[in-house]
């Protein structure tokens, strides 16, 4: 998969988005193929779950923008880099 994504990124197409696939997002992060990370933070707590950023895969995140909605949801955008 990393080779296919590298080829797509070098092409003239638009942005590549990953929605709802933790395994694909992790694989792209692992190979340094992610330029931006967009997260939605919802008020409340759900306990435990799978982590997007596991301890063995540090990712440098530089804040780009934050938008807070009236329902308490916060949209966060970061530039992603490798640590």
C-alpha positions as CSV (number, residue, x, y, z in Angstrom):
1,X,0.0,0.0,0.0
2,X,2.7,2.6,0.8
3,X,4.1,2.4,-2.8
4,X,0.6,3.0,-4.3
5,X,0.0,6.0,-2.1
6,X,3.4,7.5,-2.9
7,X,2.5,7.2,-6.6
8,X,-0.9,8.8,-6.0
9,X,0.7,11.7,-4.1
10,X,3.1,12.4,-6.9
11,X,0.3,12.5,-9.4
12,X,-1.8,15.5,-10.4
13,X,-5.0,14.4,-8.5
14,X,-6.4,16.1,-5.4
15,X,-6.2,15.3,-1.8
16,X,-6.4,11.7,-0.4
17,X,-8.6,11.2,2.6
18,X,-8.9,8.3,5.0
19,X,-12.2,8.0,6.9
20,X,-12.9,5.4,9.5
21,X,-10.0,3.0,8.9
22,X,-7.6,3.0,11.8
23,X,-5.3,0.3,10.2
24,X,-4.9,2.3,7.0
25,X,-4.3,5.6,8.9
26,X,-1.7,3.9,11.0
27,X,0.1,2.4,8.0
28,X,0.2,5.7,6.2
29,X,1.5,7.5,9.4
30,X,4.1,4.7,9.8
31,X,5.5,5.4,6.3
32,X,5.4,9.2,6.6
33,X,2.7,9.6,4.0
34,X,0.3,11.8,6.0
35,X,0.5,15.5,5.5
36,X,-2.5,16.5,7.7
37,X,-4.4,15.0,10.5
38,X,-7.9,16.1,11.1
39,X,-9.6,15.0,14.3
40,X,-13.0,15.7,15.8
41,X,-13.1,15.8,19.6
42,X,-16.5,15.1,21.2
43,X,-17.5,16.1,24.7
44,X,-17.7,13.0,26.9
45,X,-15.8,9.9,27.8
46,X,-16.0,6.5,26.2
47,X,-13.4,4.7,28.2
48,X,-10.9,2.6,26.3
49,X,-10.4,1.8,22.7
50,X,-7.8,1.5,20.0
51,X,-5.3,4.3,19.8
52,X,-4.5,6.1,16.6
53,X,-1.0,7.0,17.8
54,X,0.5,3.9,19.6
55,X,3.5,4.5,21.9
56,X,5.9,2.8,19.4
57,X,5.0,5.2,16.6
58,X,5.6,8.8,17.7
59,X,4.2,11.5,15.3
60,X,5.0,15.2,15.5
61,X,1.9,17.2,15.2
62,X,1.9,21.0,14.6
63,X,-1.4,22.7,15.2
64,X,-2.9,24.4,12.1
65,X,-6.5,25.2,13.1
66,X,-9.1,24.7,15.8
67,X,-12.9,25.2,15.3
68,X,-15.4,24.8,18.2
69,X,-19.0,24.1,17.3
70,X,-22.0,25.0,19.4
71,X,-22.6,21.4,20.4
72,X,-19.2,21.2,22.0
73,X,-17.5,19.3,19.3
74,X,-14.0,20.6,18.4
75,X,-12.4,20.1,15.0
76,X,-8.6,20.0,15.2
77,X,-6.2,20.1,12.2
78,X,-2.5,19.4,12.5
79,X,0.4,19.1,10.1
80,X,2.0,15.7,10.6
81,X,5.6,14.9,10.6
82,X,7.9,12.2,11.9
83,X,9.6,12.3,15.3
